[in-house]
Amino acid sequence: MFPAGNMPEGSTARRDPFSDRFAYEDSGPVSAFLIILAVPLAFSIVWCLLYHSEPYSGGEPSVHIWTIALGHWSLGFCAGGLGQCSPQALDSLVERAVVNALRDPVGLPDLALRAHGGRVFKTLTTPWADRQSSGTIPLYPPDVVLNEDLRVGSCWLISDTHAQLAIVIPKLLYPTNVTIDHVPREITVDIGQAPRHMRLWGLLEDPTNRDLYYAIVGTGNATSAPPISGRHVYALLADFSYDIHAQSHIQTFQVDPRLVASRIYFGMVILEIIDNWGSTSTCLYRVRIHGDPVEK
């Protein structure tokens, strides 16, 4: 703020509605500074929203509330006379930043999602402690990995380096990909609990599918199965490794292209965890199964 008649060069006056003095808008690079400052703030708020807040009981987090708050923050700087800026432009920028931050990076439907009917098949899954908590640490059942919750500690805690999880898909599907979610290493206490080498198996129930699989891999290679097999016949869909050093903590892996092309369908898949990244226990946060539903 400057008294009337003492305007700095290169500035234009506007009437301050809250006083008899004038506020001035600098036409310099301050506007660019505000925009640069707004975007990191938006992402910081989204980061806290996703990883450090309690779950919402009323559905998805209210992005609109955060957008309004950030819009008011932008307007405060404009009203303070720090530079020329359009509140509408800044609101739009912040809203786009929030939407992009909340957008799922995988971009594929999760056909094993619990909310869509996916469930764990206990008989072919590693036994787990049927308790609600161990001291102050909550213990979640395996089906927690079929939820969208990715808060720290919201995982299936396995007291070993290897295990397997059988997932019943609500609709038969032609599998194409599998995604493993883990919390970012920056916010986890023990990144060694992340699973490392894994295999995805498909349970072959239909005789026609078995014949197709044998024709692809040969009968000599079709005898392998996960540790808990229940005398069923399985197809090895994918053999992959989760990388804690990768840029993203959400990683997608492709099913064997030969099986994708064969259009062999499955109603149950088994994720086998072979080892982890060095801890004595393993924490599995989320498993997603992608593919094309069988239309009958």
Secondary structure, DSSP 8 states (H G I E B T S, - for coil): -B-TT---TTEEEEE-TTSSSEEEEE-STHHHHHHHHHHHHHHHHHHHHHHSS---SSSS--HHHHHHHHHHHHHHHHHTTSS---HHHHHHHHHHHHHHHHS-SS-S--TT-GGGT-EE-GGGS------SEETTEE---GGGGGSS---TT-SEEESSS-EEEEEEEEEEEEEEEEEEE---GGG-S-GGGSB-EEEEEEEE-SHHHHHHHHHHH-GGGS----SS-TT-EEEEEEEEE--TTSS-SEEEEE--HHHHHHT--EEEEEEEE--BSS-SSEEE-EEEEEEEE---
